[in-house]
Structure formats: structure tokens, C-alpha cells
Amino acid sequence: MKHYPNALRGIKIIHWAELVTLVLTVCSLGMLILEQLVEDPETLLDPFTWIILVLGVAALALELAGIIRAAKDERLFLKASNGMVLALLLSFVVLFIGEGELLRTALELLTIVPTIYCSVTVIHAIMRLGRELGDAVLLARERSLVRAVVLLSLGAMGLEFISAIFVHGERFETLHAILHTMILTMELVEVSLFLGCTGQAEKMLHHAGHAE
């Protein structure tokens, strides 16, 4: 049986990067809830907002490192790295733009596009390895997984656009919170699905290496 040590190591790194993203999404959801409960949320939560932004960029960098490592065994991962580089650059620029500015919102929305491309390409690269190793269980999930990732990402992007453009002022505060709760929930589901894929791929590649 073939084995792919670089792909195994790279997917492990990607998996850890997605775990960080999952934790950050949960923290963002917690902060959103706290904003509705405390009287002066900005003073309390502003430092945490910056921490989440910085760690988010770090997670993207970690995922890029994993993709590049995995590409040593499967060239399709190189295409995913193009999307990740663009997403990383856009996220880095966002760090230097003030909260609430239209440019920042536009860049945050734009970042979703290369992120979708990267996620879908990584899934296809993993499935290509699955075909080489004959993992029928993993391959059976390919179409539904890709569809779910794309739809959830586009759904979150659409709600983010509605929130940024049409939901302003104190009178829309509750609606704004509801929309962002929906966005973060979609992101949680997407990351969880992606984690399931990378986790299963790890087991497959580990078994292949052990069999060798």
C-alpha cells in the first residue's frame, strides 16, 4: 500500500489550524452574547477582539504551512495554497483598518472567496489521496461535503453583507446580533465538517503508513 508521510504531516497541521479556528469562532460567539449582557461591552471586549483577529491570521498561516507540506505528496494542494495566500494577505490588511470602516467590511467579505476556493481544493486533494488508497467511506462524502462547505460559506457571506450594508444604528441592534449569531453558527458547522474530513484523512494516511 502506498503511503504519503508529507500529506499526513500536512493534514495534521491543517487539522490543528482548523481546531484553532473552531475555538476562535466559539469565542466570537461568546463575545457576541456578552455584548448583549454587559453595559459597556467595548471597554471589556476590545482587547479580546484584537486577540481573536491576530490568532485568526495565525491560524491561516498555520493552515498554509500544512497545505505546503502536504503538497510534497499531492500536487493538488499547491492550488489550494494560492487561495490561502490571498486570504492570508487580505486578513493581514484587515488588522490595520479600524472597526466599522466600509473598506474593512469589504475586505472581510472578499476574504471569504479565496477561503472557499482553498477549502474546496483541499477537500478534492484529500479525496484524490482517498482514491489512491481506496477509502470508500471518505470518497462517499466528497460531493455532499463540498456542497455543504460552499453553501454555508456563501450563506455566511450573504448575511454578513446584509448586516454591513442594511443593518445600522441602535434600533437594529437586536437584528444585528441575530444575524451575526447565524453567521457564526454557519461557520461553526462548516469548520466542524472540515475537521471531520481532515480527521478521517489523518486516520487513512496513518493506516497506510503503518501498513507499509
C-alpha positions as CSV (number, residue, x, y, z in Angstrom):
1,M,0.0,0.0,0.0
2,K,1.2,3.5,-0.9
3,H,1.9,5.9,1.9
4,Y,2.2,9.7,2.0
5,P,4.2,10.9,5.0
6,N,4.2,14.6,3.9
7,A,0.5,14.6,3.3
8,L,-0.1,13.0,6.7
9,R,2.0,15.7,8.4
10,G,0.5,18.5,6.4
11,I,-3.1,17.4,7.0
12,K,-2.3,17.1,10.7
13,I,-1.2,20.8,10.7
14,I,-4.3,21.8,8.7
15,H,-6.4,19.9,11.3
16,W,-4.8,21.9,14.2
17,A,-5.3,25.1,12.3
18,E,-9.0,24.3,11.9
19,L,-9.2,23.5,15.6
20,V,-7.8,27.0,16.4
21,T,-10.4,28.4,14.0
22,L,-13.2,26.4,15.8
23,V,-12.1,27.8,19.2
24,L,-11.9,31.3,17.9
25,T,-15.4,31.0,16.4
26,V,-16.8,29.8,19.7
27,C,-15.0,32.7,21.5
28,S,-16.5,35.1,19.0
29,L,-20.0,33.7,19.7
30,G,-19.4,34.1,23.4
31,M,-18.3,37.7,22.9
32,L,-21.4,38.4,20.9
33,I,-23.5,37.1,23.8
34,L,-21.6,39.1,26.3
35,E,-22.2,42.2,24.3
36,Q,-25.9,41.8,24.9
37,L,-25.4,41.3,28.6
38,V,-22.9,43.9,29.8
39,E,-23.4,47.7,29.9
40,D,-20.1,48.8,28.4
41,P,-19.0,45.9,26.1
42,E,-16.4,47.9,24.1
43,T,-14.1,48.5,27.1
44,L,-14.4,44.9,28.2
45,L,-14.2,43.2,24.8
46,D,-12.0,45.3,22.6
47,P,-8.7,43.6,23.7
48,F,-10.2,40.2,23.0
49,T,-11.3,41.4,19.6
50,W,-7.7,42.1,18.6
51,I,-6.5,38.8,20.1
52,I,-9.1,36.9,18.0
53,L,-8.0,38.8,14.9
54,V,-4.3,38.1,15.4
55,L,-5.0,34.4,16.2
56,G,-7.2,34.2,13.2
57,V,-4.4,35.3,10.9
58,A,-2.0,32.9,12.8
59,A,-4.5,30.0,12.1
60,L,-4.5,30.9,8.3
61,A,-0.7,31.0,8.3
62,L,-0.6,27.6,10.1
63,E,-3.0,26.1,7.6
64,L,-0.9,27.5,4.7
65,A,2.1,25.7,6.2
66,G,0.2,22.5,6.3
67,I,-1.0,22.8,2.8
68,I,2.5,23.4,1.5
69,R,3.8,20.4,3.4
70,A,1.0,18.2,2.0
71,A,1.8,19.4,-1.5
72,K,5.0,17.5,-1.4
73,D,3.0,14.3,-1.8
74,E,-0.1,15.6,-3.7
75,R,0.3,18.4,-6.1
76,L,-3.3,19.5,-6.0
77,F,-2.6,21.0,-2.6
78,L,-0.5,23.7,-4.4
79,K,-3.6,25.1,-6.0
80,A,-5.2,25.4,-2.5
81,S,-2.1,27.3,-1.4
82,N,-2.9,30.1,-3.9
83,G,-6.2,30.8,-2.3
84,M,-4.8,30.6,1.2
85,V,-2.0,33.1,0.4
86,L,-4.6,35.6,-0.9
87,A,-6.9,35.0,2.1
88,L,-3.9,35.5,4.4
89,L,-2.9,38.8,2.8
90,L,-6.4,40.2,2.9
91,S,-6.7,39.1,6.6
92,F,-3.4,40.8,7.4
93,V,-4.5,44.1,5.8
94,V,-7.8,43.9,7.8
95,L,-5.7,44.1,11.0
96,F,-4.7,47.7,10.1
97,I,-8.2,49.0,9.3
98,G,-10.4,50.4,12.0
99,E,-13.5,48.6,13.2
100,G,-16.7,49.6,11.4
101,E,-15.0,51.1,8.3
102,L,-16.5,50.1,5.0
103,L,-13.2,49.1,3.5
104,R,-12.6,46.6,6.3
105,T,-16.1,45.1,5.8
106,A,-15.4,44.8,2.1
107,L,-12.1,43.1,2.6
108,E,-13.6,40.7,5.2
109,L,-16.3,39.7,2.7
110,L,-13.7,39.4,-0.1
111,T,-11.6,37.1,2.1
112,I,-14.4,34.5,2.0
113,V,-13.9,33.9,-1.7
114,P,-10.3,32.6,-1.7
115,T,-11.1,30.8,1.5
116,I,-13.9,28.8,-0.2
117,Y,-11.6,28.0,-3.1
118,C,-8.9,26.8,-0.7
119,S,-11.3,24.6,1.3
120,V,-12.9,23.0,-1.7
121,T,-9.5,22.4,-3.3
122,V,-8.1,20.8,-0.1
123,I,-11.1,18.5,0.1
124,H,-10.6,17.5,-3.6
125,A,-6.9,16.9,-2.8
126,I,-7.8,14.7,0.2
127,M,-10.3,12.8,-1.9
128,R,-7.6,12.2,-4.6
129,L,-5.5,10.6,-1.9
130,G,-8.6,8.6,-0.8
131,R,-8.9,7.2,-4.4
132,E,-5.3,6.1,-4.3
133,L,-5.8,4.4,-1.0
134,G,-9.3,3.0,-1.8
135,D,-11.1,4.7,1.1
136,A,-14.7,4.3,0.0
137,V,-16.1,5.8,3.2
138,L,-14.2,9.1,2.7
139,L,-15.0,9.2,-1.0
140,A,-18.7,8.8,-0.4
141,R,-18.7,12.2,1.4
142,E,-17.0,14.2,-1.3
143,R,-19.9,15.7,-3.1
144,S,-22.1,16.4,0.0
145,L,-19.1,17.9,1.8
146,V,-18.1,20.3,-1.0
147,R,-21.7,21.4,-1.4
148,A,-22.1,22.0,2.3
149,V,-18.9,24.0,2.6
150,V,-19.8,26.2,-0.4
151,L,-23.4,26.8,0.7
152,L,-22.5,27.6,4.3
153,S,-19.7,29.9,3.3
154,L,-21.9,31.8,0.7
155,G,-24.7,31.9,3.2
156,A,-22.5,33.5,5.9
157,M,-21.1,35.9,3.2
158,G,-24.6,36.9,2.2
159,L,-25.7,37.5,5.8
160,E,-22.5,39.5,6.5
161,F,-23.3,41.7,3.5
162,I,-26.8,42.3,4.7
163,S,-25.6,43.1,8.2
164,A,-22.9,45.5,7.0
165,I,-25.0,47.4,4.4
166,F,-28.5,47.4,5.7
167,V,-28.4,46.9,9.5
168,H,-27.2,50.1,11.2
169,G,-27.9,52.0,14.4
170,E,-29.3,51.2,17.8
171,R,-32.7,50.3,16.5
172,F,-31.3,47.4,14.6
173,E,-29.0,46.2,17.4
174,T,-31.1,43.1,18.1
175,L,-31.3,42.2,14.5
176,H,-27.6,42.7,14.1
177,A,-26.9,40.3,16.9
178,I,-29.2,37.7,15.5
179,L,-27.6,37.9,12.0
180,H,-24.1,37.5,13.5
181,T,-25.2,34.6,15.6
182,M,-26.5,32.9,12.5
183,I,-23.2,33.7,10.7
184,L,-21.1,32.3,13.5
185,T,-23.3,29.2,13.7
186,M,-22.8,28.6,10.0
187,E,-19.1,29.0,10.4
188,L,-19.1,26.5,13.3
189,V,-20.9,23.9,11.2
190,E,-18.6,24.4,8.3
191,V,-15.4,24.1,10.4
192,S,-16.8,21.0,12.1
193,L,-17.5,19.4,8.8
194,F,-14.0,20.3,7.6
195,L,-12.5,18.9,10.8
196,G,-14.3,15.6,10.3
197,C,-12.8,15.4,6.8
198,T,-9.2,16.1,7.8
199,G,-9.6,13.8,10.9
200,Q,-10.7,10.9,8.7
201,A,-7.9,11.7,6.2
202,E,-5.4,11.5,9.0
203,K,-6.6,8.1,10.1
204,M,-6.5,6.9,6.5
205,L,-2.9,8.1,5.9
206,H,-1.7,6.9,9.3
207,H,-3.1,3.4,8.5
208,A,-1.5,3.5,5.1
209,G,1.9,4.3,6.6
210,H,1.5,1.7,9.3
211,A,0.6,-0.9,6.7
212,E,3.7,-0.1,4.8
